[in-house]
Amino acid sequence: MSTSEKTPFESGVPDAEAGYSGSMAPSSPPTTLTTDNPRQARQVLARQMSQWGLDHLSGDVELIVSELVTNATQHAGGVRSIAITARDGYIRVEVADPDPTPPSLRSPGTGENSGRGLLLVAALSRAWGVRPEGDGKVVWAEVRTDED
């Protein structure tokens, strides 16, 4: 199993530290794109979610991809690629960028206009994390598609 197929039990940790073992074969091939434009990423994602019959999750997943693309653009030198995959029980969004520095959750002050993106990602996803890729990284988030 490749590193990209590992699924974490904890949020905000590198895949290698998450301790997952088992097979997570994709239910659908990933949809990939390259854009630094959050709006374009949201539009592509919304179309894909509709094709998968997951319109009811589109708003949350669109917000996640928008925040991850914005973070990569503003703090990590841009977006290398975006991948959206439907797997058994969840949607996984991955945004690759050229900066190896992992993102961190912040506690912005009430007067700050930014710094809440990863807090939103953490709140909307079942898990999120980061893994190294080449000389950069991939930040990912997963949203459940089934009910517990």
C-alpha positions in Angstrom: 0.0 0.0 0.0 1.4 3.4 -0.9 1.6 6.3 1.6 -1.2 8.1 -0.2 -3.6 5.2 0.5 -3.1 5.4 4.3 -5.9 6.9 6.3 -5.4 8.5 9.7 -7.1 7.9 12.9 -6.0 11.3 14.1 -6.4 14.8 12.6 -3.6 17.1 11.6 -0.8 14.5 11.6 1.5 13.2 8.9 0.1 10.0 7.2 3.1 8.0 8.3 2.4 8.8 12.0 -1.3 8.0 11.8 -0.9 4.3 12.3 -3.5 3.1 9.7 -3.2 -0.4 8.4 -5.5 -1.9 5.8 -6.5 -1.4 2.2 -8.4 1.6 1.1 -8.9 1.0 -2.6 -10.5 4.0 -4.4 -14.2 3.6 -5.3 -13.6 6.1 -8.1 -10.6 7.3 -9.9 -9.4 10.7 -8.6 -10.4 13.9 -10.2 -7.3 16.1 -10.6 -6.7 19.7 -11.5 -4.1 22.4 -11.1 -5.3 25.9 -10.2 -4.4 28.6 -7.7 -8.0 29.8 -8.1 -10.3 28.7 -5.2 -13.4 29.5 -7.2 -12.4 27.3 -10.1 -11.5 24.5 -7.7 -14.9 24.7 -6.0 -16.7 24.6 -9.4 -14.8 21.5 -10.5 -15.4 19.9 -7.2 -19.2 20.7 -7.2 -19.6 19.1 -10.6 -17.7 16.0 -9.5 -19.7 15.8 -6.2 -22.9 15.9 -8.3 -21.7 13.2 -10.6 -21.0 11.0 -7.5 -24.5 11.8 -6.2 -23.1 13.6 -3.2 -24.6 17.1 -3.7 -25.6 17.1 0.0 -21.9 17.3 1.0 -20.8 19.7 -1.7 -20.9 22.8 0.5 -18.6 21.4 3.2 -16.2 19.9 0.7 -16.2 23.1 -1.4 -15.3 25.1 1.7 -12.5 22.6 2.5 -10.9 22.8 -1.0 -11.3 26.5 -1.0 -9.4 26.9 2.3 -6.7 24.4 1.3 -6.1 26.1 -2.1 -6.1 29.6 -0.4 -3.5 28.4 2.2 -1.3 26.9 -0.5 -1.5 30.1 -2.6 -0.9 32.5 0.3 1.5 30.6 2.4 3.2 27.8 0.4 4.2 29.2 -3.0 1.1 28.0 -4.9 -0.8 24.9 -5.8 1.0 22.0 -7.7 -2.1 19.9 -7.9 -5.5 19.1 -6.4 -7.0 15.6 -6.2 -10.5 14.7 -5.2 -11.2 11.0 -4.6 -14.4 9.1 -3.6 -13.5 6.2 -1.4 -15.6 3.7 0.5 -17.3 6.0 3.1 -15.6 9.2 2.5 -14.3 11.9 0.1 -10.7 12.8 0.2 -9.4 16.2 -1.0 -5.6 16.7 -1.4 -3.8 19.9 -2.3 -0.1 19.6 -3.1 2.2 22.6 -2.9 6.0 23.3 -3.2 6.7 24.2 0.5 7.7 21.3 2.8 6.7 23.3 5.9 3.5 21.7 7.4 0.6 24.0 8.2 -0.4 24.6 11.8 -3.7 25.4 13.5 -3.8 29.0 14.8 -5.9 30.7 17.4 -6.4 34.1 15.7 -7.6 37.1 17.8 -11.0 38.5 17.3 -9.7 41.4 15.4 -7.7 39.3 12.9 -9.2 38.9 9.4 -7.4 35.6 8.6 -6.1 32.5 10.3 -9.2 30.4 10.6 -8.9 28.3 7.4 -7.5 25.1 9.1 -9.9 25.5 12.0 -12.7 25.3 9.4 -11.1 22.3 7.7 -10.7 20.5 11.0 -14.3 21.2 12.0 -15.8 20.0 8.7 -13.6 16.9 8.1 -13.5 13.5 9.8 -9.7 13.9 9.6 -7.1 16.1 8.0 -3.3 15.9 7.8 -0.1 16.5 5.8 2.5 14.3 4.2 5.7 15.1 2.5 5.8 14.8 -1.3 9.0 15.5 -3.2 10.4 18.8 -2.1 6.9 20.0 -1.0 3.9 18.5 0.8 0.3 17.4 0.4 -2.4 18.7 2.8 -5.5 16.5 2.8 -8.9 16.3 4.4 -11.6 13.7 4.4 -15.3 14.0 4.7 -17.6 11.1 5.6 -20.2 10.2 3.0 -22.0 7.7 5.1 -23.8 8.1 8.4 -22.6 6.4 11.6 
